[in-house]
Structures are given as structure tokens and as C-alpha cells.
Amino acid sequence: MMISLSPKPVCLALLLCLAAGAAQASSPMDLNLTRWAENASFKAQSVAFVPGSDGSRRLAASVKTGLLLLDEQGRELAKMPGSFQGLDSRSTGDSVLVATLDNARQQALLTQLDPATRQWSKPVYLPARDYSVAGLCLYRDDASNLFVFLVGEEGKGEQWLIGANNRLNGEPRLVRNLPLPPNAEFCQVDDAAHRLFVNEANIGWWAYPAHPEADVARQPVALREPFGELKQAAGAMAVVPGGLLALDPKGKALHLYQQQGQEQQAAWTPVADLSLMNLKKPEGLSVHEDKGGLQVLVNDKDGERLYLGALNWTPKPVAVAAPLPSVMPASQSQPVGRQGDAADDPAIWVNPKNPALSRVLGTNKKQGLLAYDLSGKQLQELPVGRLNNVDVRPGFMLGNKNVDLAVASNRDRNSLSLFSIDRASGTLREAGEIATPLAEIYGVCLFKPASGELYAFANGKDGSFLQYRLSAPDGKAKGELVRRFKVETQPEGCVADDQRQRLFLGEEDVGVWEVDARADQPATLSSVIKVGEVVHADVEGLALYQSDGHDYLLISSQGNDSYVVVDAEPPYALRGAFRVGLNEKAGIDGTSETDGIEVTAMNLGGPWSKGMLVVQDGRKRMPEQAQNFKFVPWAEVMKTLKLP
């Protein structure tokens, strides 16, 4: 039996939005569905094409029969007995990863199917949830980490790490919670675009960033009248190249949407509406791309009838940003003691006698200064106020005592807070305060030329920079203002090259500048790198890696959660950019929304033999906690960017 599901007249015009906003008719688009597996013995709640195949095989989740592998006629090839609903899959090398919901246990189930041997692997279950799970979908990121999204009642959603590199883990890890629409049942992920699609039955379809470090935000794909053109309801979806095929189960129609633009600027243009009026109760949807277009599989009346057809649509290519390489953190600090935007800037104090006992300092701008060992264990907390940035230099005379010094910008009093560091134990103590005339102090960094004086550069949100000469001849900290200069807009991060006597400073929406750090020299700004294709505003933390003539400037490119490396001397050649991704084996999440960074080339032992990079993490995941700092072996950065 053949059912024609093309609207009258027989074909639909493919409408493409031109640059001027006018619509122009393209080649006709037909969808003719024929009954598939009419004599099959199963009733499948969900049916989908097997990924990575020629489309001749199908997967089915049946409430009564089990989890099935089917041939192109619907004959059973392999079965996992049970009662299942919901289905998604990904190719994992020679096997297929399958996610479904086990009705008997009311838990999400993960398994791998070997299509050649027709064997299922031992199932892995997600822990039972405290809400009813309505749907689930899989996602693979650029680093080949595997995730599953759960969609549940009352707007509850979760993202779980389930494996990596085609391997399914025995113990899934909860990455983050997601607030989703209250009436969501279906989800799908476009892996290439890192985009999660979720339905809201009475409203429309939404797109969310799928990456585990992404902010929770959503964009409408299509909304119901009067907010959009959707007539009745938003149901199941299938990702198609550059777009989305979505089912209106009440209106009995398929809607095809083409993506326009990239990432946050993406929008979806309606391309075609395909009638399903001859079906009784269309509910499920699956798509397979082949040379002739798209094969479409529609589930009708809870699997009592299945229909297969071809859609002669050639999608418009959509540009996808090339992925940046990732490095993995080897350890992380304990979360800071305050929620929200709290952790900000790190510094590294190197123990002169035993580098393995070095300390990582970190500011909590709702609390004070924190000190960690190299494994991330918190050793000290100094609740002195809202500290923003911190920097360290060795060899400061505090009266007649030689100490190392940490200086932080204190936003409570628009001052500089000084801390002595015992050179033997690493213990920090308050060592005084220097008032500044800044209305809103922000960043700070230290400069120590070969002559031995110590200077602090403090900046304010209005763009002002103040240079102070620090001293404490009688044990009391003093700051002598020796120079002022200004940038046009808001700065924050800065770092001084003591050897070359240069100061690098970041202007958040503009780029990175360098200027002579000497107090008796004119403050002439010279551009290092501008905000653009590589550095994305905001420019935040800056750090210098200096070793054996290979000196690099690191820049926190907050706008795209990356870190840019350039040579630390003219012409400031670009060496590359990278992200800090999750360490699946260690259970450490990646980083995002980074403020401050710090790096050292010193051999601190173990994984830090080539040095250590420390980055603030603005979104702590896996589990979700207060912000913290991630510790990255510099050797991994060198390897990833092929640095000399």
C-alpha cells in the first residue's frame, strides 16, 4: 500500500530566504511514504536508522518485544529482551552505541551493539532519577567524549558523561543540570554544531548549546501561533544536515527548517511543510542521509504502523567553526567558599628549596585570598575582603626580613592588599595595605627589574593605570605613586616582563597592548593583538611563560572559552589557541568563562616538570559546585600547539 503525503498540488516549493529578504521558489520537494514492515511481529514505540550503515538496518525499542536490530524488511536480527521506549544511537567504531529507557527499571540504559556478530554489550544504567524521564538523546563532542541528555517532567534535564573514544564507561558521571521546558518529551543533538534541540509540546522547538561548558541559553527554532507559524503542537525531531525536521503530531505535518548563521547568531528558516494527514497518530521520526537525499521513517499510532519515504532535499551547506584543540587538566582546586561569580585570578608561588611544595594562590572576590597545594587542596584562607587580581614576586624586604610578596587588588577599599610569604613554609600573612585614588580598582600585576625595586601596576574600570614603587623599610608597607597612564575602555589583566621591562595589558573589548614598564619612560601603547577572529572579547587574564629563550604570552579569550598563545616579543607571532577540556578519567571538567590565568616554566615535579598553567573556571561542572581553578601541565600545551 502506498500513501501519498505530498500536499496538493503534488509538490511543495522549497522556499529559500534571499539576502534581501525576498522568497524564491526552488525545485519541487515530495515526500511519498509507503508502509514499512507491514507484516512485522513487533510493535515499536521507537524506530531509528542504524548510524554508520547504508540505511538498510534499523533499531527498534519495543514496549513488549525488547531492543531490536532489524533488517530492511523489518525482520529481527538481534534482540535484547525487555520493555523499552525512546531511542538514540551513535556509531562507535565497529559498534553502535544505543541509548534507551528501560520501562521495568525506570532508568536510562546504555549498551553497544556489534552489528557483525549481532551481540549486545552488558547494559550500563544511569542511576535512578527522582523524576520521571520522558526522553533522552546522545551527543559526541570534538574531543570524542560521549554524553547522554535526559529530558524529564516539570522541566528537569541533565547531561551525563557516559564514555570517550568509542568506549562506554561503567560508571556514568552527572555533568550538569539543565532547566528545560516543562512539557518536553523529545530531544536531539547536532554534534557538529554542538546544539541540543528540545521540544515544548504546546509552544515549539528550542535550541540549546550542548557543550558541557556552555552557558544555559536557548533560541527558538519555531514557535506556535501567534508567536510563530507552527499550527498546533511540537513533537519529535530529527537532525538533518544544516537543519531540523520536526513533527507536529496534532497538525499531522512535518516541518523542515534550514539553519542560517552560526553559533549564537544562528536562526532557522522554514523550508517546507509536508502533510501527514493520511496518518492516524504520527509520533516518532528518524532520518538517514543518503546520496539521493534523505530517507524518512515515521512511526504512526505508537508503532502499529511504520512508514518509509525519501525526501529529495539538498541542504544548503552550513559553515561550522573549526574546533580548537583541547588540553586536559591534571588536577583542580577545591571549590571556593562562595557561590556565584567568586573565584577570579590565580598566582603561582614557587618554593625556592622544594618546588614540589609550591603554592597556587587564588582570589575569591567575595571573600579573600586562598592558597592551595599542587594537588588543589586548600591550605589557607585569608578573609581580608573582595580581592580581584593577585600577583607574586620573590625577594621583598619587609623591614629587615626577606620575604616573598603577594599583592592583590582589594575592591572593598579600592586598595592594594599585601601578603608576605614565608620562603621556607609558604605560609601567607597580611603585610599591610596601600590606598589608591581609584574609584573602582580592578586588576593588579607586579614588576621587578634587575635593579631590584618592586613596582605594582593597579588599574581601574575607567581605564586608569597607576604605577607604585613598593617598599617597607620599617616593616610597614608603603606605595609611592610614580606614574599614571590610561586606556580608553575597561582593562583588567596585566603581566610584566621583568627581563625586557615591558608591561602587557588587556583592554577587554579591544585587545592586548604593551608599554614600557619603567617609571621614567613615556607610556606609549603598542598593539600586540586585537579582538577579532582569534581573541574574542572579553580579554581577561594574561600570563608569561619564560624558559630557555622560548617566551610566550598567554591570553584568556573569554568570549569563546579559549586561551591564545603568542610570542612574548615583537612581532608577537601567533602560536595557536586551545581550550581546556574535561579529563574523563580523572573526573575533572573543562573550563569556561575564565577570568584570570597564570603560568610558570619552573619544574615543580611530577606532571609539572615542564611547568604549570593555572586557569580560573567560571562554570564548575561534574559535579556542579562553586567556581574553582584548574591545573594544566604545560607539557600538554607544548604538545598540543607543537611549541618549540
N, C-alpha and C positions, 0 to 999 in steps of 0.2 A: 504494500500500500504506500502511495506517495501523497504527501500533503504539501501543497504549495503555500509557503508562508510569506511570499512577496506581496506587498500591498498593491492595490490597483491604482494605476496601470502596473503591469507585471514588474517593472524595475523601479528602483529608487534612484534619485540623483544624489551623487556624492557631492556635498557642498563643502567647498574649501573657502576659508576666510582669506581674502586678499589683503595686502598691506594697507590698502585704502579703506578697508572695512567692508567692501562690497563682496557679495557671494557670487560664485560662478559654478555652473553645473559641470560635473566631471563625468567619467564613464559610468554606465549603469551598474548598480550593485544588486545582486539577487542572493537570497538565501532560500534554497529549496531543501527542506528536511524530509528524510524518509525514515520510516520506523526501523530502529536498530535492535537486534537481538530479540525479535518478536516472540520467539519460542523459548527464550531462556527460562530456566527454572528459578532464578533468583529475583528478588525484589530489592533493588539497590537504592538506599537513601542518598548515596553519593557515588558518582561515577566520574573518572577522570582519565585522560590520556597518560600513559607511562612516559615520563620525561626521558629524553635522550634516545628515544626509539623512532621508528619511522611512522608512528601513529597507528600501527596495526594492533597494539596491545592496550588494554585498559586496566585500570584499577577500580575496584568497587568496594564500598563499605555498606554492608547489608545488616539491617537490624536482626534478621532471622538467620542468615546463612553464614556470615563472617566476613573476614577481609579476603578479597579475591583478586587473583590475577586472571584476566580473560583474554582470549584471542579476538580477532576482528569480527568473528561471528557471535561473540558473547559466550563461547564455551569456556568452562572452567579449566585453568591450567595449574593453579596452586591456590590453597586455601588455608587461612588461619581461622579456626573455629571461634565463634563468639558473636557478640552483638555490638555493632559499631555504627557510628554516624559521623559525618564530617570527614573530609579527606583533603590532604595536600601532599605533594611529593617533590623531591629534588633528585637529580642524578648525582650519585656519589661514586665516581669512578665506574667500576664494573657492576655496582649495585645501585639500588634505588632506595632512598630514604623516604619512609612513609609516616605521616602523622595522622592520627585519627582519635576519636573519642570512644573509650570503652564504656558502653552503657552499664554493664554489670557492676563495674568498679567505680563508675562516675569519675574517671580520671583520663587525662590525655595519655595516649600511648604512642611510642616511637619504635619503629622497627626498620630493618634493612632487608630488602628483597634481592636475592640473586636471580635475575631473570633466566640465566642459563641453566642453573640447577633447580630453579623454582623452589628455593628454600628461603624461609623467613628466619631472621636472626632472633635471638632471645629478646622479648619486648623490654623496653625501658619505660617506666611510668614516671610521670611527673607526680609530685606529692599531691594528695587530695587537697582541693581548694575549699575555702569557706564560702564559696558562691557557686552557683550553677554555671558551668561553662557551656556556652552556646555554639561557639565556633573556634577554629584555630587555623593558622597558616604558617608556612615556613619562610625563612629568609637566610640568604648566604651573603656575607659582606665581602669587601675587597680582599680581606686577609683570609678568606675561606673559613671564617668562623660560621657555625650553623646555629640558628636561633629558631624558636617557635613562639608565636604570639598567641595568647589566649584572649578570647572575647567572651565576656560574661554578663550576667544580669546586673541591672542598675548601674551601668556604665563602667564596670570594672574590667580592666585589661592588664595584662602582664606580658613581659618579654623575658624569655628564658634562654640561657646559653645551653645548647644540647650537644655540641661537638665541634670539631675542627678538622680541616684537611681530609674530608670524606670519612672521618671517624666519628662514631656515635659514642658519647660519654656514658658511663654507667650511672653517674650522678649529675643530673641537670642542676644548673645554678640560676636562681632568680636574679635577673639583671636590674629590672626596674618595673615600677607600676605605671600604668597609663590610664588617665581619665578618658574614657571613650563615651560615645553616645549611649543613652540609657536603653535604647531599643535595638542595639547592634546584634546581629547573628552571624554575619559573614565578614571575612577579611581575605585579602590577597596582597602579596608583596611583589613589586617590581625590583628585582635585585640590582639591576644595572643603575637604576635611578635612586635606589635606597628609599623607596617610597611605599608606605603602608596604606592600603585602601580599606576603609571600613564603611559599612552601610549604617544608616539610621532609617529604619523602616518607613516612618511617616514624614521624613524630612529630605533625605537624599544620600549622596555618597560623598565621603570626605577622604582627603589625602593627608597623611601624617609623615614626618621624617621617620624612617625605620632604623637608622643607625643608633646603636645603644647610647652614644654620647650626645645625641641630638636633643635640642630643646623640644618640649612638648608643645607643638603648634599644629594647626590644621588649616587646610584650604578646601573650599568646596569644589568638587568635580561637577556636580549637577544637583540642583535643589528642586523641590516640589513647588508647584504654583502656590502662591503668587510670587515667590522669590526666584523661581526659575521656570524651566519648561517641562519638568517632569510632571506627568499627569496624576499618578496615583501612589505608587509605592516603590521603595528602593530595596532590592533583594540581592541575590548572588551576583558575583562579578568574576571576570576572567581577565588577566593582564594580557594585552596584545602588544606587539611591537609599537612603541611610541604612543600607547593609549590604553583605553579600557573598554571592554564590552560588558555592559551591565543589564541586569534583568529587572523589569517591572512586573512582578508576578500578578498583581491585580489588574494592571492595564494590559497584560499579556503582550509585552513588547520587549524587544532587545534594543538597547541604545548604544551606539558606538561613539566614543569620544577620542579625539586626537589631541595629544599634548602639544602645547605651544609654549616655547620658552624653556628655561632651565631652573632647577632648584627652587629657591624661594619665589622666583618670578613666574613659575610655571602656571599655566592656565589650561583649561580643557575646552576645546571647541566641539560642539555636536557635529558629527559627520553623517549619521544615518539613523533612522528609526525603522526597525524591522518588526512587522506584526507577527504575533504568535496566537492570533485569535482562534485558530483551529485546535489549539491545545486546551486541555481541561484545567490543569493547575500546574503551570510551569514553575519549577522550584530550583533546580540545580543547573549548573553551567560549567563547561570545560572547553578549552580551546587548544588546538595543536597547530603550529605553523608548519606549512609545507611549501613546496615550490609553487604551487598554483594559488596560494592564498592561505586561508585559514579553515581548518576543519572545526566544526562546532558540534558539541554534544550537549543536548538539552534533556534534563530529567523532568518528566511530567508525572504529576499525581503520585508523588512520593515513590518514584521508581517503578510504578506499574507499567509505564511506557517510557521508552528512551528513543530520542530522535537524533539522527546524524545528518549533517549537511556541510556544504562548502560555501564560504564567503569569499567572493572574488574581489578582495580589497588589498591594494598595495599601499602599505602605510607610508606616510611621509617620514623620512629619516629624522630622528631627533638627536641632536648633539648631546652627548653625555660627557661631563667633565672627566678628564683622565684622573684616575685615583692617585693619590700621593702615597709613597711607601710608608710603612709603619715600623716603628721600633717598639719593643716591649719593655715595660718597667720590670725591674728585678725585685723591688720591694716598694713599700709605701709607708707613709707615716700613719700613726693613729689619727683618727678624725679630730679636728679641733673641737674645743668645748662649747662652741656656739653654733646655732643653726643659721641658715641663710648665707648671704654673701659675707663670709667672715675671713677665711684664710686668704692671704694675698701674696706675700713676697718671701722667698727664701734667701738665705745666705749660707755659705759653707765655711766653717772654721776648721782649719787643718791643724791637728795636734802635731807640734814640731818634733816630738820624740817618738810618738807611736801613731802614725797616720790612721791605723785601724780604729783608734779611739777618737777620731774626729767627730764633729757635731754638725748637724744641719739645724740652722735656726729658721724659724718661720714666724711671720706676723699673723696675729688674729686681730683684725681691725674692729672687733667687738670686745676685746679682752686684753691683749698684751703680747708679750714675746714668749715663744715656745722653743725648746731645744730637744732634739731627737738624736738617738744614736743612728748608725748607718743601716740598721735593720728597720728603723722607723719607730722604735719605742720612745715614748715621750719621757724625758729625763727631768725637765724643769719647766715651770710655768711662772712667769713674772707678770702679774696682773697690773700693769702700770698705765693702762689706757688704750685708746684706739690707735694702735700702731699700723701704719700703712706699708712702708718700704723699709728694708733693713740692708746694711752693708757692713763688711768686716775688713779690717786691716791689722796686721801684726805690729808689735813694737811701738807702743804708745807709752810715754812716761806720765804716769798718774802720780804726781808728787815724786817721790824717789823710788817708786815701784814700776818695773817694766811689765806691762800687761798687753794683751791684745784687746782691740776695741771693736765693739759693735755699736752702730749708730742707727737709730730708727726715727722716722717722721711720726710725730705724735699729733693726731688730729683733734684730740681733746683740747690741747693747749696751743696748737699751731707752733710747736716747738720741736727741738731735736732731743730725743732721749738717748743718753749714753749708757753703755754697759761695759764693764770690764770683764775679760775672760781670763781666768787663771790658766797660765800656759802649761801647767802640769796636769791639772784635773779637768779643765774645760768648764768649770763652774762659772756661771754668769752672775754678776751682781750689778745693781744700779750704781752708776758712776756720775750722775749729775744730769742737768738739763740746760739747754740753751734756747732762750726765747728768740723768736723771729717775728718780723712785722707782717708776715704773710697772712692774708685773710683766710685762706683755705690751703694749708700745707698739704702736699700730696706725695711726691717722690723724694728720694734721697739717694746719693751714692758718694763714695769716698775716693780720694785721690791722694797718693803718696809718691811724690817724685823722688829721685835719687838723693836729693839734698836732705830728705828725712822729715820735712814738715808733713803734717796731715791736714787735709782740707776736706770739707763737706760741701757738696752741692745740694741745696734744697730747692724744690720748685713748688709752685702753687698752681691752682686750677686756672688762674688768669694768664698763665704763660710765663710768669716771673721765675727767674733763676737767681739765687743768692749763693755766693761762694764765701765760706767761712774758713778761717785758719783756726784749727783746734789746738788747745794746749791746756795743761793742768799743772803748772809749776808748783803750786802749793797744795795739790791734791784736789782742788776744786775746778771742775771743767769750765773753760772759757771759750767763747767763739768770737773771733774778730771778723767783721764783715769786710771783705777785701775787694769784691767785685759784684756787679749786677748786670744782667742782660735779660732778654725776653724773646720768646717766640710768640707768634700771633694767636695761636689757639692752645687748647689744653694739652699739656705734656704729662708724662708720668715717669716711665722707666728711664734710667740713665746708667751708664757704666763708664769708668775712666780707665784708659790705657796708661798705666804708670810709666811704662818704658818709653812710649812715644809721646807722652804728655798731651794726650788728646782725650776729649770727652765726647762720648756718643750719647745722644739724647733722642727720645722718641716724642714726636708730636702726633697724638693719637689718630687724627683723621688725615694727616699729611704725609708722614713718613719718618725717616731717621736722618738726623743731622750729625755732623761732627764739628767740633770747635776746639781751639787751643785751650787746654786746661790750665795754663799758667795764669796766675792772678794779674801779672803785669802786662799781659798781651791783650790785644783787641779781641772781642768776642764776635768774630766773623763766621757766620754759619755756612757750611758747605754740605750739599746733599749727598747722602750715602745711598739711600734707596727710597723711592716714593711709594705710597699706597697705590696699588694697581692690580695687575694680574697675579703677582707673586705674593705681595704683602697685602693683607685685607684688614681694613680698619675694624677694630682699634689696634694701633700699635701699643703694646703693653710692655712686658719685661724685656730687658736687654742684658746680655751676659757676654763675657770674653773667655774664649778658650785659648791659652797660650802655652805652646810646647814646641821646643826644638825648631823654631822658625816657622812653624805652621800655626798661625794665629787666625782665629775665626771670631766673627761677631755673630751672636745668635739673637734672633728677634722673635718675640711671641706675637704671631699673627692671629689675633683673637677672632677676627671675622670669619675665618674658615678653620679654626681649631688646628693650626699648624705652627711649625717652627722653621724659620728661614735661616740659612747659614750663608754668610758672605765672608770674603777675606776681610781681615781687620785693618787693611791698609789699601790706599788707592791702587787700582781703580775700583776697589770693593767688588771684585768679581763674584757673581752668584755661584754658590756651590751646590745649591739644591734646597729642597724643603721636604719636611717629613711630618708625620703625625705620631703620637704616642698611642698605640693601640692596646687592646686588652691582652693580658697574659693568661691564657686559658688554663694552663697547667697550674700556675701559682694562685689562680683565683683573684687576680688584680685587674680592675677595669682600666680602660684607657683614660685619656684626659680631654677636657673641653673647657671652653670659656676661661682659658688660662690668663691670669694676671701676671705674676712675677715668675722669673726663671733665674737659675744660677748654674754655673758650671765650673769645674776645676779640672786641671790637667794632672794634678798630683796623683801618684799611685797610692790609693787608700786600701789596697789589698783586695783579695777575692775578686768579685766581678768588677771592682772599681780599679783594676790595675792600670787602665788607660785613662782613668778619670771618671767623674760622675757628673751627670746632668740632673738637676732637680727642677721640677715644674709644678706649679700650683694647679690643682684640679678643681674647676668650678662646679663640676657635677659628679659627685661620688656615687658610683653605681656598684652593684654586685657585692654587698647589699647597699641599698640607698642609705647614706649616712651624711653627717656634716662633712664639709669640704676637707680635703687633706692635700698632701704633697706626694708626688710620685718620684721615685729614684730610678734613673735610667743609666745603665753602663755606657760610658762614652764610646767604648769599643763597638757597640751596636750601631751607633750613629755613624762612626767611621766606615763600618762595613756597608751600611745601607746606602750612604751617599758616595761611597768609594773615595773618601778623603785621603790625601797623602799623609 
